Amino acid sequence: MLCPVCEAASAPFRVVEGFAYFKRSGCGILHLPPDILHDIDAGKPLRTYEVEYWDAEMHAAGQRAAGPGIARLCEAIFLASTPVRTVLDIGTGPGVLLDHMARLMPHAAPAIHGVELFPPPARWRTTSPNYHIGTLDALAPMTFEAGLCMEVIEHLTPRMVATLLRALASVASEGSCFLFNTGLTSFVENEDPAYLDPLVRGHITIWTVEAMARLAAPFGLTVSPVPGRSWAFIVEKAPRPVAFDHRIYHPLPENLAFLSGDGAIESVPSLLARSGLAWFFFADMAASRTAWALSLDGELAALRETRQPSEAGGGGHPPE
């Protein structure tokens, strides 16, 4: 079985709802067999995104938009390497996030757009004039400096994601930052196995930063992890060449102003972004240092065990 991203051999991973999944040891994605992926690309999805899907999904979509969606979009604006003027929610669903952002940041509402290829019925959609139905590349010649793609790419095949990244590159400004929120392979393996859910939620492919970086590079996009998060990464065009913690404490003043709207140094949206990024960054640092200390302690314990017999057999003389 060949991986659809890196074309190297994949090994069986798990059978989910009757579908065999495979994992590539290199790029690490969890994927369906090529024949099933080919059928999906040809217009034969495992599940459709019609009224029945949105009947079940509207509550979850509303919850995501009201909490995590706001935080993630503010983080993308905060991290951008260029002054943010226009923002995009990719795969916005009913567009509820546009309404929440308009209430939180009314000064920025005209600059925040959403695009959705498979929209719910009109009665559930936002009435925002910035709600667009169609493909991402259809928004050109508009360009965007920051954005969010939340709970989207797990529904897509590798070919579909490559198409999305190509379109994103066509509307992304130099220095732009887009935060992708999706459960990665490590998230499925260590935190929530049920996230791999092809028939109910339509989660057909599980990604890694490495796999996304392979697909994004030909389009001039850079993919980077978000420290401490097994469910997010950022896609950028020409990012700032500085450490992640520097970006947390030194955002562009123009982007703080975009988030605050009144010239304040900090605001609720900017504090939300900074505190969320910093919390996960330092939690990840603490976990890494703890793992290093435990590993070192194990090595020292093993060394003590190997030295004790020779010391005991040395006639009581102290070791040299």
N, C-alpha and C positions, 0 to 999 in steps of 0.2 A: 504494500500500500504506500503510495507516494503522497507526501505532503503537498497540498495545493499552493502553498506559499513558497517554500524553499526547495520543493521537488526532491527531497530526500526521503528515505524510508521512515514510515511511521509504524508504531506498535499499537496493538489493541489496548484501549483504555477502559471502556465500560459500555454496557448495553443499556440504553435509556429509552423507555417506552417502545421497545422493539427495534431501536436503531442502534447499530454498532458505531461507536466513536473510537477514533484513533488519536494518538498523541505523538507529535514529532519531538524527539529528544533534543533537537537543535533549537528551532524557533519556538517550540513548546505549545503551539496552538492545539486545541481539541477540535477535531473536524469529522464530518461525515465522509463516507466513501465517495470517490470522484463521480460515480454514476448518479448518485443522489444529488450531489452538488450541481452536476450538469443539468439535471431535470429542473432543479429550482431556478437556475439561471435561465432556463428555457421557458419559464413561466408556469411551472408546476410546483408551487410552494407546498410545504408540509401543512401549513395552515394559512388561511386568508385573513386579511385585516379589514373585514367588513363590519356590519353593525354588531354582530355577535361578539366580535373581539372587543369593540369599544364598550359594549354593555358591561363586560367584565373588567375592562381596563380603566374606565373613567375615574373611579375612586382612587386607584393607585396613582394615576397620572396627576390628579389634583393634589394628592399628598406630596408627591415628588416636587411639584412646582412650588408649593407653598413653603417648603423647607429646604431640602438639599439643592433644588434647582436654583433658588435665589443665591445660596452660598457659593455654588460652583460657578455661576455666571460672574459673580463679583470677584471670585478668585482669578478667573481668566482675564478680566479687565485689569486687575491689580498686577498681574504678572506680565502683561504685554510689554514688548520692548520698544514700542512706538506709541505716541499719543493716540488714545482711542477716540474715534469720532463716531463710528458706527459699529453696532454689535449684532450678532446673529445667533439665534437658537435653531440648531440643525435638527430636524425631526421633532418639531415642536408639538406634534399631536394636536390637541384642541387649542393650543396657544394660550393656555392658562398662565404660563410663566410671564407672557407679555403683560397681562393684566396686573399680576403681582408686582412686577418691576415698575409699572407705571404708578402704582400706589406708593411704593417705597422710594422711587426716584422719579418723581413727576417731571423734573427738569430734563431727564434723559429719555423719556418715553418716545419722542419722535425718532430717536436714534437706535432704538432696539427693535429688531425685526425677527420674525420666525418663518421657517419654511417647512412644509409637510407634503410628502408625496402621496400618502394614503390617509387623508383626513377623515375624522369622524363625521357623522351627520351634522348638518349646519346648526341644528338646535343646541349642540354641545360646544360649538366653536366660539372663540373670542370674536368680538366685533371690532377689534383693533384694525386700523387700516394697514398696519404693517404685517398682517398675516398673509403669507403667500402660499399658494397651492401649486406644487410642481417640483421640478428638480432644482438642485442647488445651482447648477451652472446657468439656469434660466434667469438668475438674478443679475447676471452681468449686464451692463457694465458697473453695477454697484460693487463696491469693495468694502471689506470689513477688517477691523483691527483686533477684534476679540470675539469669542463666541463659546458656545456650549453644544456638545453633542451627547445627550444623556439617554442612556438605555436605548440605543439605536443599533450599534454595530453587531451586537450579539444576535440580531435578527437577520443578518446579511451573510452571504457567501463571500469568500475571498475576492472573487471577481467583482461583486457588487461593491465591496469596500474599496477596491482599487479605483473603481469608477467614481466613488464618492470623494476619494482623496484627490483625484485628478480635477474634479470640479471645484473642490475646496481651494486647490492651488490657484485656480483661475480667478477666484474672488477674494483671496487673502492678500492683504497688504504686506509689504515688507515690515518685519518686526511684529507681525500679528501673533496672537496666542489663542488657541482653541483647546478647551479642556474636554476630554472625552471621559465620560463616566460609564463604566461597564465592568462587570465582574471578570477578572482575569483568570488565567489558569490556576495560579496559586490560590486565588479566592475560592474556586470550585474545589480544589484538592484539600484545602485546609480549613475553610470556614463555612461554605454553604454548598454542599454537593447538589442540592435541589435546584440551584441556579441553572444548571444544564437541563433545559425543559423544552424540547422541540415542539411539542404538540399543544400545550396549554398556553404558555406565554410566548412561544415561538422563538426561544433562545436556541439557535441552531449551531452557532460557532462561538467558541471561547478563545479569546485573544491573549497575546502577550505583547509587551513593549517591543521585544525583538522582532516579532512577526510584523507588527505595524511599521516599524522602522524600515524593514525590507520593502514593504509596499509603498511607503511614502517617499523614500529617497529619490526615485526617478522623477518625481514631480517637484523637487527642490524643497521638500518639507522635512523637518527634523522632529523626531519623536523622543520624548524623555519621560522617565518615571516621575511621579509625584511622591516624594519620600514618605514612607509610612502607610501608603495606600495600595492595597491589592486590587483596587477597583477603579483606578483612574490613571490617566497619563495626559500629557499635553502634546499637541501638534503645533509646531511653529514654523514660520518662514523668517529666517535670519534672526534667531534669538540672540539676546545679549550674552557675550562670552564671560559670564560671571557665575560664581557658585550660587546654588539655590538659596542658601541662607542669606546671602547678600541681597538677593532679589526680594526676600521677605521684608528686609529692613530698609531697602532703598528702592521702593517703587518710583516710577516717574511721577513728578509733581502733577503733570497734566492728567494722569490717570486717577490720582487722588481727588483732583478737582472734578473729574467726570463722575466719580462715585459720590462726592459730597454735594456738588451743585451750588454751594454758597461760598466757596473759597476757603472753607475750613480745612485745617491740616488733616484732621481725622473726622470720620462720620461713622454712623452705624454700618453702612455697607463696607467701608474700608476696614473698619475694625473686625467685622465678620470675616472678611477675606484674610486679613493678616493673622488673626488668632487661629483660624482653622488651619491655615498652612503651617504656622509655627508649631501648633500642638502636635500635628502628625510628624513634622520634621524632627522635633526633639524626642517624641516617643520612639521614633525609629532609631534615633541615635542612642537612646538609653538601651533599647533592646539589643542593638548591635554591640554595644560595649559590655552589656551583661553576658551575651553569648561569648564574646572574646574572653572575659574573665573566667567564665565557667570552663571554657576550653583550656585555658592556661592552667587552671586549678587541676583539671584532669591530667594534663601532661606532667605537672609536678608530682601528683600522687603516683602516677605510673613510674616516674623516675625514682621516687623514694622506694617503691617496692622492688625495683631492680637493683638498687644499691644495698638494701638491707642484708641479703644473703652474703654478699662479698664482705661486708663489714663484719658480720657475725663470724665468718670463717677466718678472720685476720688475726686471731689470737688476742682480741681485745684492744689492739692498737688502733688509734684513731686514723681515719683515712687521710692520705696525703692530699 
